[in-house]
């Protein structure tokens, strides 16, 4: 075998670092005291290599791989397709701002975070009036605007008042009236009271609160939206003409107050449209729609005339221990049209159609119902529980369930009404249902023809 010599320095440079460390640790054993004469002397190391190297290991045979899938070149990233928390806002009142300088308002659609608008002609911050105040143009309210007794707040037609949301050390915007409020817009120049956002949502600001004000408070053609409670009145007098209350948790809350509503007021998309306790309300020519509950009243005097209450997810009207006069009311496509418990009242010339469960539900009450049309109901027309009074000269037809479900209502007189047929057997089946149940009310003699003309 051929012999190769190499100096220790050559080996240390040729082998890996790990081997170098091992050799160094082994070489320390060469220089003990007995080997001192060899220090600083050249050292040779002999390494033997066989003449013929061992055969190489046979290579591993790999299976055939499929052809590589071609990779499509990456295109430019379209950032507009990525998710974003921004909102598309179109608001002519919002102008662009560049380097702190406001530009002219633009009606174009822009992507912007939901941030309050801060541009206004007048800014009011947590103010208590010491004299009468007139608001006009655009107004921004930060915190609470208080109108004490003997003071009057006037809002001119066409005014836009925006209320800031709550912030550190500041409640959300609201108006508190102990004196007088005169917000008198017109159909051509309504007044807008809303949140300081271009897209108001329920609860963005507190609303208008009127407390212990016996003066003549007026809201004419005012549009209120995005509040916790659009209008709150306690121990006060208030007249509302036209306008709308929308996207509020409660549209109107009336406690121990006297309120008159007229001229086409619209209450929509609230949790509860109107909530009353121990008050008096007269509603003429109003619309309550797309709320959870339309009108609820407890221990109150309620008059509703020529109004439309529809598309509410639960009851259109709920009355508890109240006196009521409901006349020329159209209730349609609610879960239930009217639910009355206790009290007494009159329902006259009403049209009740296409409600999902019941048209009229009465319990522990005395009711006078006359010339009412109940048609195309999906459920029961009348639910009576311990009821007195009468259902006279009315029409019930095309109901999805039994026309009447009654218990303990033997004194309730439903004679003189038309039940969709002149056949006695069929009328009994319509009233009693299938299988027939007890008829705990009076219905004979019944009308064999409709007692009044059904308008389309």
Long-range contacts (C-beta under 8 A, 24 or more apart in sequence): 1-48, 1-49, 1-50, 1-51, 2-49, 2-51, 3-46, 3-47, 3-48, 4-46, 4-47, 4-49, 5-44, 5-45, 5-46, 5-47, 6-45, 6-47, 7-42, 7-43, 7-44, 8-43, 8-45, 11-45, 84-111, 85-113, 86-111, 86-112, 86-113, 87-111, 87-112, 87-113, 87-114, 87-199, 89-198, 89-199, 91-117, 91-198, 93-117, 93-119, 93-138, 93-160, 93-198, 94-198, 95-119, 114-197, 114-199, 115-197, 116-162, 116-164, 116-165, 116-195, 116-196, 116-197, 117-162, 117-196, 117-197, 117-198, 118-196, 120-162, 126-170, 129-153, 129-179, 135-159, 135-161, 138-162, 140-164, 140-196, 141-173, 141-174, 141-175, 142-170, 142-173, 143-170, 143-171, 143-173, 144-171, 144-173, 144-174, 144-175, 144-176, 145-173, 145-174, 145-175, 145-176, 146-176, 146-178, 147-175, 147-176, 147-177, 147-178, 147-179, 147-180, 147-181, 148-178, 148-179, 149-178, 149-179, 150-179, 151-179, 151-180, 152-179, 152-180, 152-181, 152-182, 153-177, 153-179, 153-180, 153-181, 153-182, 153-183, 154-182, 154-183, 154-184, 155-181, 155-182, 155-183, 155-184, 155-185, 155-191, 155-222, 156-184, 156-191, 157-184, 157-185, 157-186, 157-188, 157-189, 157-190, 157-191, 157-221, 158-185, 158-189, 158-190, 158-191, 159-185, 159-191, 159-192, 160-191, 160-192, 160-194, 161-191, 161-192, 161-193, 161-194, 162-194, 162-195, 162-196, 163-193, 163-194, 163-195, 163-196, 163-204, 163-205, 163-206, 163-227, 164-196, 164-205, 165-195, 165-196, 165-197, 165-204, 165-205, 171-206, 172-204, 172-205, 172-206, 172-228, 173-205, 173-206, 174-205, 174-206, 174-207, 174-208, 174-209, 175-208, 175-209, 176-209, 176-211, 177-208, 177-209, 177-210, 177-211, 177-213, 177-217, 177-236, 178-211, 178-212, 178-213, 179-213, 179-215, 180-213, 180-215, 180-216, 180-217, 181-208, 181-210, 181-213, 181-217, 181-218, 181-219, 182-217, 182-218, 183-218, 183-219, 183-220, 183-222, 184-218, 184-220, 184-221, 185-220, 185-221, 185-222, 185-243, 186-220, 186-221, 187-221, 187-242, 189-221, 190-221, 190-222, 190-223, 190-242, 190-243, 191-221, 191-222, 191-223, 191-243, 192-222, 192-223, 193-222, 193-223, 193-224, 194-223, 194-224, 194-225, 194-226, 195-225, 195-226, 195-227, 197-226, 200-225, 200-226, 200-247, 201-226, 201-247, 202-226, 202-227, 202-228, 202-247, 202-248, 202-249, 202-270, 202-271, 203-227, 203-228, 203-249, 207-231, 207-232, 207-248, 208-232, 209-234, 210-234, 210-236, 210-238, 210-257, 211-235, 211-236, 212-236, 213-237, 219-243, 220-263, 221-263, 224-248, 229-253, 230-270, 233-257, 233-259, 240-265, 241-265, 244-268, 245-270, 245-273, 246-270, 250-275, 251-291, 254-279, 254-281, 255-279, 260-284, 261-286, 262-286, 267-291, 267-294, 272-296, 273-312, 276-300, 276-302, 283-307, 288-312, 288-316, 293-318, 294-334, 296-320, 297-322, 297-324, 298-322, 302-326, 302-345, 303-327, 304-329, 305-329, 308-332, 309-334, 309-337, 310-334, 315-339, 316-355, 319-343, 319-345, 326-350, 331-355, 331-359, 336-361, 340-365, 340-367, 341-365, 344-389, 346-370, 347-372, 348-372, 352-377, 353-377, 354-378, 355-379, 358-382, 358-383, 362-387, 363-387, 365-389, 368-392, 369-394, 370-394, 371-451, 371-452, 373-454, 374-399, 375-454, 377-401, 380-404, 380-405, 382-406, 382-414, 384-409, 384-412, 384-440, 384-441, 385-409, 387-412, 388-412, 389-413, 390-414, 390-415, 391-417, 392-416, 392-417, 393-417, 393-447, 393-451, 393-452, 394-418, 394-451, 395-420, 395-450, 395-451, 395-452, 395-454, 396-420, 396-430, 399-430, 401-433, 402-430, 402-431, 402-432, 402-433, 402-437, 403-430, 403-431, 404-431, 404-439, 404-441, 404-443, 405-433, 405-437, 406-439, 406-440, 406-441, 407-440, 408-440, 409-440, 409-441, 410-440, 410-441, 410-442, 412-441, 412-442, 413-441, 413-442, 414-441, 414-442, 414-443, 414-446, 415-442, 415-443, 415-444, 415-445, 415-446, 416-445, 416-446, 416-447, 416-451, 417-443, 417-446, 417-447, 417-451, 418-446, 418-447, 418-448, 418-449, 418-450, 418-451, 419-443, 419-446, 422-448, 422-449
